[in-house]
């Protein structure tokens, strides 16, 4: 029959003579170049032991027919440019988040429950970016790679780490929402008692989900690098918890906005509506990246729905989400800016003291009075001077 074949987009399994193979499974990186495939792709294993061309052709199955304004090469160039955008976004996020972590860890004033939760969220964003870079390097660095034969431990670990980082990021976004909701509803509660529960949930729940996903993959769908399309239970082990966190966070977001509206009206009963609206708009814009509310747009739609817009929201905007969170909740924070200014002034004053001290020392060493003092000291200490004075004294006696 026909041997297993990788045609650059799809892996075709081994087939007997005359067998017709149906396939709709595309690896993730290549499915991005094909928005939707209606029905099945088919290939025949001919009597000469050659595979026939796919039917319908990829250009037709993916919508790149003769009347299409954007061909496969244009799509490839488009996604290559898009890859550069999200790579730059994740790189900016990692740099800003690591800097924010250093700032929160360096100053004892920022060691509080609120910032501890922020720091764990920052770490989850960093892990997410590192996982994306690792996955791209392991799975897609070599365009000539045969995805039919690629089923190594390293590529499976890279995909599993990627899935874990995504889960952890969504769970910590949920914890940020729960913590804010707790602060607004329970004013006098001691939030320190919840810290370890938050940490346990934020890292423990993704670990448990990933453990179940890996076991299911090994026993039910141990194919390729675990980056192909998943079916049934395997798919929902990962997607279910993510959708649940997005839905709960969206409900919390709506409730927090409702509470903010009520508080603004009660605090500024005589204020203008425009002032209320401005403050509410600022609060809403601050909460959107912290809660990950933008994920609700396509959360409950099929994967093929609005793929181009989905890419912009989930990869384009999502890659810069860590940068925006670090900017809003660390570098734009008035308390952080004040503390950094104090530290900068302290460093400048210390540099000034060191400079003046060195300057005074140099001026003393170079002054004429200092030369005379040094000569007098040398005369007092010099052994020759002491010996000659003793000899003169003996002679006089």
C-alpha positions as CSV (number, residue, x, y, z in Angstrom):
1,X,0.0,0.0,0.0
2,X,0.9,3.7,0.4
3,X,3.3,4.7,3.2
4,X,2.5,7.5,5.7
5,X,2.8,10.8,4.0
6,X,3.3,14.5,5.1
7,X,2.3,16.8,2.3
8,X,3.2,20.0,4.1
9,X,-0.2,20.6,5.5
10,X,-1.8,17.3,6.5
11,X,-0.5,14.0,7.8
12,X,-2.0,11.1,5.8
13,X,-1.9,7.7,7.5
14,X,-0.7,4.4,5.9
15,X,-3.3,3.0,3.5
16,X,-3.9,-0.1,1.4
17,X,-4.2,-0.3,-2.4
18,X,-7.4,1.3,-3.6
19,X,-8.3,2.7,-0.2
20,X,-9.8,6.2,0.0
21,X,-8.6,8.2,3.1
22,X,-10.7,11.0,4.5
23,X,-9.0,13.7,6.6
24,X,-9.9,17.1,8.1
25,X,-7.2,17.3,10.7
26,X,-4.6,20.1,10.3
27,X,-1.8,21.0,12.7
28,X,-2.5,24.2,14.5
29,X,0.0,26.4,12.8
30,X,-1.3,25.3,9.3
31,X,-5.0,25.4,10.2
32,X,-4.5,29.2,10.8
33,X,-3.8,29.4,7.0
34,X,-7.1,27.7,6.2
35,X,-10.1,29.4,7.8
36,X,-12.5,26.5,7.2
37,X,-12.8,23.2,5.4
38,X,-16.3,22.1,4.5
39,X,-16.6,18.3,4.5
40,X,-13.5,16.1,4.0
41,X,-10.3,16.1,2.2
42,X,-9.7,12.9,0.3
43,X,-6.8,11.0,-1.2
44,X,-6.7,7.7,-3.0
45,X,-3.9,5.1,-2.6
46,X,-3.5,4.0,-6.3
47,X,-2.4,0.6,-7.5
48,X,1.0,2.1,-8.3
49,X,1.5,2.8,-4.6
50,X,1.3,6.5,-5.2
51,X,-0.9,8.9,-3.3
52,X,-3.3,10.9,-5.5
53,X,-3.6,14.7,-5.1
54,X,-6.0,15.8,-2.4
55,X,-9.6,16.3,-3.5
56,X,-10.8,18.9,-3.4
57,X,-7.5,20.8,-3.7
58,X,-6.4,22.9,-0.7
59,X,-6.9,26.1,-2.7
60,X,-10.6,25.2,-3.1
61,X,-11.1,23.6,0.4
62,X,-9.6,26.6,2.1
63,X,-11.4,29.2,0.0
64,X,-8.5,30.2,-2.2
65,X,-10.1,29.5,-5.6
66,X,-9.5,31.3,-8.8
67,X,-11.9,34.1,-7.8
68,X,-10.3,34.6,-4.4
69,X,-8.4,37.9,-4.0
70,X,-6.0,36.4,-1.5
71,X,-4.0,33.3,-2.5
72,X,-2.1,30.8,-0.3
73,X,1.2,32.7,-0.6
74,X,-0.5,35.9,0.4
75,X,-2.0,34.1,3.4
76,X,1.4,32.7,4.3
77,X,3.0,36.2,4.2
78,X,0.1,37.6,6.2
79,X,0.5,35.0,9.0
80,X,4.3,35.5,9.0
81,X,3.8,39.2,9.7
82,X,1.2,38.3,12.3
83,X,3.7,36.0,14.0
84,X,6.2,38.9,14.2
85,X,3.5,41.0,15.9
86,X,2.6,38.5,18.6
87,X,6.3,37.7,19.2
88,X,7.0,41.4,19.7
89,X,3.9,41.6,22.0
90,X,5.1,38.7,24.2
91,X,8.7,40.0,24.3
92,X,7.4,43.4,25.5
93,X,5.2,41.7,28.1
94,X,8.0,39.6,29.5
95,X,10.4,42.6,29.8
96,X,7.8,44.8,31.5
97,X,6.5,42.1,33.8
98,X,10.0,41.1,35.0
99,X,10.7,44.7,35.7
100,X,7.4,45.1,37.6
101,X,8.2,41.9,39.7
102,X,11.6,43.4,40.6
103,X,9.9,46.6,41.7
104,X,7.3,44.9,43.9
105,X,9.9,42.5,45.4
106,X,12.5,45.2,46.1
107,X,10.4,47.5,48.2
108,X,8.9,46.2,51.5
109,X,6.1,48.8,51.2
110,X,4.6,46.8,48.4
111,X,4.6,43.5,50.3
112,X,0.8,43.1,50.7
113,X,-1.9,40.7,49.6
114,X,-3.0,42.8,46.7
115,X,0.5,43.0,45.2
116,X,1.2,39.3,46.0
117,X,-1.7,38.4,43.8
118,X,-0.5,40.8,41.1
119,X,2.9,39.2,41.3
120,X,1.5,35.7,40.8
121,X,-0.5,37.0,37.8
122,X,2.7,38.5,36.4
123,X,4.4,35.2,36.7
124,X,1.6,33.4,34.9
125,X,1.9,35.9,32.0
126,X,5.6,35.4,31.9
127,X,5.1,31.6,31.7
128,X,2.6,32.0,29.0
129,X,5.0,34.1,26.8
130,X,7.9,31.6,27.5
131,X,5.6,28.7,26.6
132,X,4.7,30.4,23.3
133,X,8.4,31.0,22.4
134,X,9.2,27.4,23.4
135,X,6.4,25.9,21.4
136,X,7.3,27.9,18.3
137,X,11.0,26.9,18.6
138,X,10.3,23.2,19.1
139,X,7.4,22.6,16.7
140,X,7.7,25.2,13.9
141,X,11.3,26.4,13.7
142,X,12.0,23.9,10.8
143,X,9.5,24.2,7.9
144,X,10.8,21.0,6.4
145,X,9.9,19.0,9.5
146,X,7.7,15.9,8.9
147,X,4.8,16.2,11.3
148,X,3.8,12.6,10.6
149,X,7.0,11.3,12.2
150,X,7.4,14.0,14.8
151,X,6.2,12.5,18.1
152,X,9.1,13.1,20.5
153,X,9.0,13.6,24.3
154,X,10.4,17.1,23.9
155,X,7.6,18.3,21.6
156,X,4.9,16.8,23.8
157,X,6.4,18.5,26.9
158,X,6.5,21.8,25.0
159,X,2.8,21.5,24.2
160,X,1.9,20.4,27.7
161,X,3.8,23.3,29.2
162,X,2.0,25.6,26.8
163,X,-1.4,24.3,27.8
164,X,-0.5,24.6,31.5
165,X,0.6,28.2,31.1
166,X,-2.6,29.1,29.4
167,X,-4.6,27.5,32.1
168,X,-2.6,29.1,34.9
169,X,-3.0,32.5,33.3
170,X,-6.8,32.2,33.1
171,X,-7.1,31.0,36.7
172,X,-5.0,33.9,38.0
173,X,-7.2,36.3,36.0
174,X,-10.1,34.7,37.8
175,X,-8.4,35.1,41.2
176,X,-7.8,38.8,40.5
177,X,-11.5,39.1,39.9
178,X,-12.5,37.1,43.0
179,X,-10.1,39.1,45.2
180,X,-11.5,42.5,43.9
181,X,-15.0,41.3,44.4
182,X,-14.1,40.2,48.0
183,X,-12.6,43.6,48.8
184,X,-15.8,45.4,47.5
185,X,-18.2,43.2,49.4
186,X,-16.4,42.4,52.6
187,X,-14.8,45.7,53.7
188,X,-13.6,44.6,57.2
189,X,-12.3,41.1,56.4
190,X,-8.7,40.3,56.9
191,X,-7.5,39.4,53.4
192,X,-4.3,37.7,54.6
193,X,-6.3,34.6,55.5
194,X,-7.2,34.1,51.8
195,X,-3.7,34.4,50.4
196,X,-2.7,30.8,50.6
197,X,-6.1,29.7,49.3
198,X,-5.6,31.9,46.3
199,X,-2.1,30.6,45.7
200,X,-3.3,27.0,46.1
201,X,-6.2,27.5,43.6
202,X,-4.2,29.6,41.1
203,X,-1.5,26.9,40.7
204,X,-3.1,23.8,42.0
205,X,-6.2,23.8,39.8
206,X,-4.2,24.1,36.5
207,X,-1.8,21.4,37.7
208,X,-4.8,19.0,38.4
209,X,-6.4,19.8,35.0
210,X,-3.1,19.2,33.2
211,X,-2.5,15.9,35.0
212,X,-5.9,14.7,33.8
213,X,-5.3,16.0,30.3
214,X,-1.8,14.3,30.0
215,X,-3.2,11.0,31.2
216,X,-6.1,11.1,28.8
217,X,-3.8,12.0,25.9
218,X,-1.5,9.1,26.7
219,X,-4.3,6.5,26.9
220,X,-6.9,7.9,24.3
221,X,-5.2,10.2,21.8
222,X,-1.4,9.8,21.9
223,X,-0.8,11.1,18.4
224,X,1.9,13.4,17.0
225,X,3.0,16.1,19.4
226,X,-0.4,16.6,21.0
227,X,-0.8,19.7,18.9
228,X,-3.4,18.3,16.5
229,X,-7.1,18.8,16.7
230,X,-8.6,17.2,19.9
231,X,-11.9,15.3,20.0
232,X,-14.5,14.8,22.7
233,X,-13.3,14.5,26.3
234,X,-9.7,15.4,25.5
235,X,-10.8,18.8,24.0
236,X,-13.1,19.7,26.9
237,X,-10.6,18.8,29.7
238,X,-8.7,22.0,28.7
239,X,-11.4,24.1,27.1
240,X,-14.0,23.5,29.8
241,X,-12.1,25.1,32.7
242,X,-11.0,28.0,30.5
243,X,-14.5,28.8,29.4
244,X,-15.7,28.5,33.0
245,X,-13.1,31.0,34.3
246,X,-13.9,33.4,31.4
247,X,-17.6,33.2,32.2
248,X,-17.2,33.7,36.0
249,X,-14.8,36.6,35.4
250,X,-17.2,38.3,33.1
251,X,-20.0,38.0,35.7
252,X,-17.7,39.4,38.3
253,X,-16.7,42.2,36.0
254,X,-20.4,43.2,35.4
255,X,-21.0,43.0,39.2
256,X,-17.9,45.1,40.0
257,X,-19.1,47.8,37.5
258,X,-22.5,47.7,39.1
259,X,-21.0,48.2,42.6
260,X,-18.7,51.0,41.2
261,X,-21.7,52.8,39.7
262,X,-23.6,52.6,43.1
263,X,-20.6,53.9,45.0
264,X,-19.9,56.8,42.6
265,X,-23.5,57.9,42.8
266,X,-23.5,57.7,46.7
267,X,-20.2,59.5,47.0
268,X,-20.9,62.3,44.5
269,X,-24.6,62.7,44.8
270,X,-24.4,66.4,43.7
271,X,-21.8,65.8,41.0
272,X,-22.5,65.9,37.3
273,X,-23.3,62.8,35.3
274,X,-20.4,63.5,33.0
275,X,-18.0,63.2,35.9
276,X,-19.5,59.9,37.0
277,X,-19.3,58.7,33.4
278,X,-15.6,59.6,33.1
279,X,-14.6,57.9,36.4
280,X,-16.6,54.8,35.5
281,X,-15.1,54.7,32.0
282,X,-11.6,54.8,33.6
283,X,-12.4,52.1,36.0
284,X,-13.8,49.9,33.3
285,X,-10.8,50.3,31.1
286,X,-8.5,49.4,34.0
287,X,-10.5,46.3,34.8
288,X,-10.8,44.9,31.2
289,X,-7.1,43.7,30.9
290,X,-7.0,42.6,34.5
291,X,-10.1,40.4,34.1
292,X,-9.4,39.3,30.5
293,X,-12.9,40.4,29.6
294,X,-12.0,40.6,25.9
295,X,-11.8,36.8,25.8
296,X,-15.6,36.6,26.2
297,X,-16.1,37.8,22.6
298,X,-15.3,34.4,21.1
299,X,-15.3,32.2,24.2
300,X,-18.5,30.2,23.3
301,X,-18.2,30.2,19.5
302,X,-16.7,27.4,17.4
303,X,-13.0,27.7,16.7
304,X,-13.6,28.4,13.0
305,X,-15.9,31.4,13.7
306,X,-14.4,34.7,12.7
307,X,-10.9,33.3,12.7
308,X,-9.2,36.5,11.5
309,X,-10.9,38.7,14.2
310,X,-10.2,35.9,16.8
311,X,-6.5,36.0,15.9
312,X,-6.4,39.8,16.4
313,X,-8.1,39.6,19.8
314,X,-6.7,36.4,21.3
315,X,-3.1,36.5,19.8
316,X,-2.6,40.2,18.8
317,X,-4.2,41.9,21.8
318,X,-3.6,38.9,24.1
319,X,0.2,39.0,23.5
320,X,0.3,42.6,24.7
321,X,-2.0,42.0,27.7
322,X,0.9,41.3,30.1
323,X,2.5,44.6,29.1
324,X,-0.7,46.5,29.6
325,X,-1.3,44.9,33.0
326,X,2.3,45.7,34.2
327,X,1.9,49.3,32.9
328,X,-1.5,49.9,34.6
329,X,-0.9,48.1,37.9
330,X,2.7,48.9,38.5
331,X,4.3,51.7,36.5
332,X,1.2,53.9,36.3
333,X,0.4,53.4,40.0
334,X,0.8,56.6,41.9
335,X,2.1,54.8,45.0
336,X,4.8,53.0,42.9
337,X,5.8,56.2,41.2
338,X,6.1,58.1,44.5
339,X,8.2,55.3,46.0
340,X,10.5,55.2,42.9
341,X,10.9,59.0,43.0
342,X,11.9,58.8,46.7
343,X,14.4,56.1,46.0
344,X,15.8,58.1,43.0
345,X,16.1,61.2,45.2
346,X,17.8,59.1,47.9
347,X,20.3,57.7,45.3
348,X,21.0,61.2,43.9
349,X,21.6,62.6,47.4
350,X,23.9,59.7,48.3
351,X,25.8,60.3,45.1
352,X,26.0,64.0,46.0
353,X,27.4,63.1,49.5
354,X,30.0,60.8,48.0
355,X,31.0,63.4,45.5
356,X,31.4,66.2,48.1
357,X,33.3,63.8,50.4
358,X,35.7,62.9,47.6
359,X,36.1,66.6,46.6
360,X,36.9,67.7,50.2
361,X,39.4,64.9,50.6
362,X,41.2,65.9,47.3
363,X,41.1,69.6,48.2
364,X,42.6,68.9,51.6
365,X,45.4,66.7,50.1
366,X,46.2,69.4,47.5
367,X,46.1,72.5,49.8
368,X,49.4,74.4,50.7
369,X,48.6,74.2,54.4
370,X,48.3,70.4,54.1
371,X,51.8,70.3,52.5
372,X,53.3,72.3,55.4
373,X,51.6,70.0,57.9
374,X,52.9,66.9,56.1
375,X,56.5,68.3,56.1
376,X,56.3,69.1,59.8
377,X,55.1,65.6,60.5
378,X,57.9,64.1,58.4
379,X,60.4,66.2,60.3
380,X,59.1,65.0,63.6
381,X,59.0,61.3,62.6
382,X,62.2,61.2,60.4
383,X,64.9,58.9,62.0
384,X,67.8,61.0,60.5
385,X,66.5,64.1,62.2
386,X,66.2,62.3,65.5
387,X,69.8,60.9,65.2
388,X,71.4,64.2,64.3
389,X,69.6,66.0,67.2
390,X,70.9,63.3,69.6
391,X,74.5,63.7,68.3
392,X,74.3,67.5,68.7
393,X,73.1,67.1,72.2
394,X,76.0,64.8,73.2
395,X,78.5,67.2,71.6
396,X,77.2,70.1,73.5
397,X,77.5,68.1,76.8
